[in-house]
Amino acid sequence: MKLLIILIGFLGAIACIAAFVCFYLDNEKLGWSFFIIFAVLAVVAGLFEKYMWWTSWGW
C-alpha cells in the first residue's frame, strides 16, 4: 500500500511537469488536463495516506 502511494505521487509529479511544459509551449488545453490529473492524483494519494493512518496499515 505504501508503494502505491509512492507510485501515485510519482505519476502526479510527472503530470505536473508535463502541465508546466504544455503551458510553456502555449498549449493550454493539454496543460489544464495534465494539471487536473495532477490534482486528482494528489487528492487520491492523500486519501490513501489518511486511510492507512486510520487503519494503521503498513506504518
The first five atom37 places (N, CA, C, CB, O) and aatype in JSON, in Angstrom:
{
  "aatype": [12, 11, 10, 10, 9, 9, 10, 9, 7, 13, 10, 7, 0, 9, 0, 4, 9, 0, 0, 13, 19, 4, 13, 18, 10, 3, 2, 6, 11, 10, 7, 17, 15, 13, 13, 9, 9, 13, 0, 19, 10, 0, 19, 19, 0, 7, 10, 13, 6, 11, 18, 12, 17, 17, 16, 15, 17, 7, 17],
  "atom_mask": [
    [1, 1, 1, 1, 1],
    [1, 1, 1, 1, 1],
    [1, 1, 1, 1, 1],
    [1, 1, 1, 1, 1],
    [1, 1, 1, 1, 1],
    [1, 1, 1, 1, 1],
    [1, 1, 1, 1, 1],
    [1, 1, 1, 1, 1],
    [1, 1, 1, 0, 1],
    [1, 1, 1, 1, 1],
    [1, 1, 1, 1, 1],
    [1, 1, 1, 0, 1],
    [1, 1, 1, 1, 1],
    [1, 1, 1, 1, 1],
    [1, 1, 1, 1, 1],
    [1, 1, 1, 1, 1],
    [1, 1, 1, 1, 1],
    [1, 1, 1, 1, 1],
    [1, 1, 1, 1, 1],
    [1, 1, 1, 1, 1],
    [1, 1, 1, 1, 1],
    [1, 1, 1, 1, 1],
    [1, 1, 1, 1, 1],
    [1, 1, 1, 1, 1],
    [1, 1, 1, 1, 1],
    [1, 1, 1, 1, 1],
    [1, 1, 1, 1, 1],
    [1, 1, 1, 1, 1],
    [1, 1, 1, 1, 1],
    [1, 1, 1, 1, 1],
    [1, 1, 1, 0, 1],
    [1, 1, 1, 1, 1],
    [1, 1, 1, 1, 1],
    [1, 1, 1, 1, 1],
    [1, 1, 1, 1, 1],
    [1, 1, 1, 1, 1],
    [1, 1, 1, 1, 1],
    [1, 1, 1, 1, 1],
    [1, 1, 1, 1, 1],
    [1, 1, 1, 1, 1],
    [1, 1, 1, 1, 1],
    [1, 1, 1, 1, 1],
    [1, 1, 1, 1, 1],
    [1, 1, 1, 1, 1],
    [1, 1, 1, 1, 1],
    [1, 1, 1, 0, 1],
    [1, 1, 1, 1, 1],
    [1, 1, 1, 1, 1],
    [1, 1, 1, 1, 1],
    [1, 1, 1, 1, 1],
    [1, 1, 1, 1, 1],
    [1, 1, 1, 1, 1],
    [1, 1, 1, 1, 1],
    [1, 1, 1, 1, 1],
    [1, 1, 1, 1, 1],
    [1, 1, 1, 1, 1],
    [1, 1, 1, 1, 1],
    [1, 1, 1, 0, 1],
    [1, 1, 1, 1, 1]
  ],
  "atom_positions": [
    [[0.83, -1.19, 0.0], [0.0, 0.0, 0.0], [0.87, 1.26, 0.0], [-0.94, 0.0, 1.21], [0.55, 2.25, -0.66]],
    [[1.98, 1.21, 0.75], [2.87, 2.36, 0.78], [3.49, 2.58, -0.6], [3.98, 2.16, 1.85], [3.68, 3.72, -1.02]],
    [[3.8, 1.49, -1.3], [4.35, 1.59, -2.65], [3.33, 2.22, -3.61], [4.77, 0.2, -3.16], [3.71, 2.96, -4.51]],
    [[2.05, 1.92, -3.4], [1.0, 2.5, -4.24], [0.94, 4.02, -4.05], [-0.36, 1.87, -3.91], [0.78, 4.76, -5.02]],
    [[1.08, 4.48, -2.81], [1.07, 5.92, -2.55], [2.27, 6.59, -3.22], [1.08, 6.2, -1.04], [2.14, 7.67, -3.8]],
    [[3.43, 5.94, -3.14], [4.63, 6.49, -3.78], [4.46, 6.53, -5.29], [5.88, 5.67, -3.4], [4.85, 7.51, -5.93]],
    [[3.88, 5.48, -5.87], [3.65, 5.43, -7.32], [2.68, 6.52, -7.76], [3.11, 4.06, -7.73], [2.91, 7.18, -8.77]],
    [[1.6, 6.71, -7.01], [0.63, 7.76, -7.34], [1.29, 9.14, -7.24], [-0.61, 7.69, -6.4], [1.06, 10.0, -8.09]],
    [[2.11, 9.34, -6.23], [2.82, 10.61, -6.1], [3.8, 10.84, -7.25], [0.0, 0.0, 0.0], [3.92, 11.96, -7.74]],
    [[4.48, 9.79, -7.67], [5.42, 9.89, -8.79], [4.69, 10.23, -10.09], [6.21, 8.58, -8.95], [5.14, 11.08, -10.85]],
    [[3.55, 9.57, -10.33], [2.76, 9.88, -11.53], [2.21, 11.31, -11.47], [1.6, 8.88, -11.68], [2.14, 11.99, -12.49]],
    [[1.83, 11.75, -10.29], [1.37, 13.13, -10.13], [2.46, 14.14, -10.41], [0.0, 0.0, 0.0], [2.2, 15.18, -11.01]],
    [[3.68, 13.83, -9.99], [4.8, 14.73, -10.27], [5.09, 14.8, -11.77], [6.06, 14.27, -9.52], [5.37, 15.88, -12.29]],
    [[5.01, 13.67, -12.45], [5.21, 13.66, -13.91], [4.11, 14.48, -14.59], [5.21, 12.21, -14.45], [4.39, 15.22, -15.54]],
    [[2.86, 14.34, -14.12], [1.76, 15.11, -14.71], [1.95, 16.61, -14.47], [0.42, 14.65, -14.13], [1.62, 17.42, -15.33]],
    [[2.47, 16.98, -13.31], [2.72, 18.39, -13.01], [3.81, 18.96, -13.92], [3.12, 18.57, -11.54], [3.67, 20.07, -14.43]],
    [[4.87, 18.2, -14.13], [5.94, 18.65, -15.04], [5.42, 18.76, -16.46], [7.14, 17.67, -14.98], [5.75, 19.71, -17.17]],
    [[4.6, 17.79, -16.88], [4.03, 17.83, -18.23], [3.11, 19.05, -18.39], [3.25, 16.54, -18.53], [3.1, 19.67, -19.45]],
    [[2.35, 19.38, -17.34], [1.48, 20.56, -17.4], [2.31, 21.83, -17.54], [0.6, 20.64, -16.15], [1.96, 22.71, -18.32]],
    [[3.41, 21.92, -16.8], [4.29, 23.09, -16.9], [4.84, 23.23, -18.31], [5.44, 22.99, -15.88], [4.88, 24.33, -18.86]],
    [[5.28, 22.12, -18.9], [5.82, 22.15, -20.26], [4.74, 22.56, -21.26], [6.42, 20.77, -20.65], [5.0, 23.35, -22.17]],
    [[3.53, 22.04, -21.09], [2.45, 22.39, -22.01], [2.08, 23.87, -21.91], [1.21, 21.53, -21.73], [1.84, 24.52, -22.92]],
    [[2.05, 24.41, -20.68], [1.78, 25.84, -20.54], [2.91, 26.67, -21.15], [1.61, 26.21, -19.06], [2.66, 27.71, -21.75]],
    [[4.13, 26.21, -21.0], [5.28, 26.92, -21.56], [5.22, 26.93, -23.09], [6.59, 26.28, -21.09], [5.63, 27.9, -23.72]],
    [[4.7, 25.85, -23.67], [4.59, 25.75, -25.13], [3.27, 26.3, -25.65], [4.75, 24.31, -25.56], [2.93, 26.09, -26.81]],
    [[2.53, 27.01, -24.8], [1.25, 27.65, -25.16], [0.18, 26.66, -25.61], [1.47, 28.66, -26.25], [-0.63, 26.97, -26.49]],
    [[0.17, 25.48, -25.03], [-0.88, 24.51, -25.27], [-1.71, 24.42, -23.99], [-0.3, 23.09, -25.69], [-1.5, 23.55, -23.15]],
    [[-2.66, 25.36, -23.86], [-3.37, 25.49, -22.6], [-4.33, 24.35, -22.31], [-4.12, 26.78, -22.58], [-4.47, 23.95, -21.16]],
    [[-5.01, 23.82, -23.34], [-5.96, 22.73, -23.09], [-5.25, 21.5, -22.53], [-6.7, 22.36, -24.38], [-5.71, 20.91, -21.55]],
    [[-4.15, 21.13, -23.13], [-3.4, 19.98, -22.65], [-2.77, 20.27, -21.28], [-2.31, 19.58, -23.66], [-2.7, 19.39, -20.42]],
    [[-2.32, 21.5, -21.09], [-1.76, 21.88, -19.8], [-2.77, 21.78, -18.68], [0.0, 0.0, 0.0], [-2.46, 21.27, -17.6]],
    [[-3.99, 22.27, -18.92], [-5.03, 22.18, -17.89], [-5.41, 20.74, -17.62], [-6.26, 22.97, -18.31], [-5.68, 20.38, -16.48]],
    [[-5.44, 19.9, -18.67], [-5.8, 18.5, -18.44], [-4.74, 17.8, -17.59], [-5.98, 17.76, -19.78], [-5.09, 17.03, -16.69]],
    [[-3.46, 18.07, -17.85], [-2.42, 17.48, -17.01], [-2.47, 18.04, -15.59], [-1.03, 17.74, -17.62], [-2.22, 17.31, -14.63]],
    [[-2.8, 19.32, -15.45], [-2.9, 19.91, -14.12], [-4.04, 19.28, -13.33], [-3.1, 21.42, -14.22], [-3.91, 19.05, -12.13]],
    [[-5.17, 19.01, -13.99], [-6.3, 18.36, -13.33], [-5.94, 16.93, -12.93], [-7.55, 18.36, -14.24], [-6.3, 16.47, -11.85]],
    [[-5.21, 16.23, -13.82], [-4.74, 14.88, -13.47], [-3.85, 14.94, -12.24], [-3.98, 14.24, -14.66], [-3.97, 14.1, -11.34]],
    [[-2.94, 15.92, -12.19], [-2.06, 16.09, -11.03], [-2.88, 16.33, -9.77], [-1.08, 17.26, -11.25], [-2.59, 15.73, -8.73]],
    [[-3.88, 17.18, -9.84], [-4.69, 17.5, -8.66], [-5.45, 16.27, -8.17], [-5.67, 18.64, -8.98], [-5.52, 16.02, -6.97]],
    [[-6.02, 15.5, -9.1], [-6.77, 14.3, -8.72], [-5.83, 13.27, -8.08], [-7.47, 13.68, -9.95], [-6.17, 12.67, -7.06]],
    [[-4.65, 13.07, -8.67], [-3.71, 12.11, -8.1], [-3.22, 12.55, -6.72], [-2.52, 11.93, -9.04], [-3.01, 11.72, -5.85]],
    [[-3.04, 13.85, -6.52], [-2.62, 14.34, -5.21], [-3.7, 14.08, -4.16], [-2.3, 15.84, -5.27], [-3.39, 13.69, -3.03]],
    [[-4.95, 14.29, -4.51], [-6.05, 14.04, -3.58], [-6.16, 12.55, -3.28], [-7.38, 14.57, -4.15], [-6.36, 12.17, -2.12]],
    [[-6.05, 11.7, -4.3], [-6.14, 10.25, -4.1], [-5.0, 9.76, -3.21], [-6.11, 9.52, -5.46], [-5.22, 8.95, -2.31]],
    [[-3.78, 10.25, -3.44], [-2.65, 9.85, -2.6], [-2.87, 10.29, -1.15], [-1.34, 10.44, -3.15], [-2.55, 9.55, -0.22]],
    [[-3.39, 11.49, -0.97], [-3.68, 11.96, 0.38], [-4.75, 11.14, 1.08], [0.0, 0.0, 0.0], [-4.64, 10.86, 2.27]],
    [[-5.78, 10.74, 0.34], [-6.83, 9.9, 0.93], [-6.3, 8.52, 1.29], [-8.01, 9.77, -0.04], [-6.64, 7.98, 2.34]],
    [[-5.46, 7.94, 0.42], [-4.86, 6.65, 0.74], [-4.0, 6.75, 1.99], [-4.03, 6.14, -0.45], [-4.01, 5.85, 2.83]],
    [[-3.24, 7.84, 2.11], [-2.38, 8.0, 3.27], [-3.21, 8.15, 4.54], [-1.47, 9.21, 3.1], [-2.86, 7.58, 5.58]],
    [[-4.3, 8.91, 4.47], [-5.19, 9.04, 5.63], [-5.82, 7.7, 5.97], [-6.28, 10.08, 5.35], [-5.94, 7.35, 7.15]],
    [[-6.22, 6.93, 4.95], [-6.82, 5.62, 5.19], [-5.82, 4.7, 5.9], [-7.3, 4.98, 3.87], [-6.19, 3.96, 6.81]],
    [[-4.56, 4.74, 5.46], [-3.55, 3.92, 6.1], [-3.29, 4.39, 7.53], [-2.24, 3.94, 5.3], [-3.02, 3.57, 8.41]],
    [[-3.38, 5.69, 7.77], [-3.18, 6.21, 9.12], [-4.32, 5.78, 10.04], [-3.06, 7.74, 9.1], [-4.1, 5.44, 11.2]],
    [[-5.57, 5.81, 9.49], [-6.73, 5.42, 10.29], [-6.71, 3.93, 10.61], [-8.02, 5.78, 9.58], [-7.08, 3.52, 11.71]],
    [[-6.28, 3.11, 9.65], [-6.33, 1.66, 9.84], [-5.01, 1.09, 10.33], [-6.71, 0.98, 8.55], [-4.93, -0.1, 10.66]],
    [[-3.96, 1.91, 10.4], [-2.61, 1.5, 10.83], [-2.03, 0.4, 9.95], [-2.65, 1.03, 12.28], [-1.38, -0.51, 10.45]],
    [[-2.27, 0.47, 8.63], [-1.7, -0.5, 7.7], [-0.31, -0.05, 7.29], [-2.6, -0.68, 6.45], [-0.15, 1.05, 6.75]],
    [[0.66, -0.84, 7.54], [1.97, -0.65, 6.96], [2.8, 0.49, 7.52], [0.0, 0.0, 0.0], [3.86, 0.77, 6.97]],
    [[2.36, 1.15, 8.57], [3.17, 2.27, 9.08], [3.89, 1.84, 10.33], [2.3, 3.49, 9.37], [4.63, 2.64, 10.91]]
  ]
}
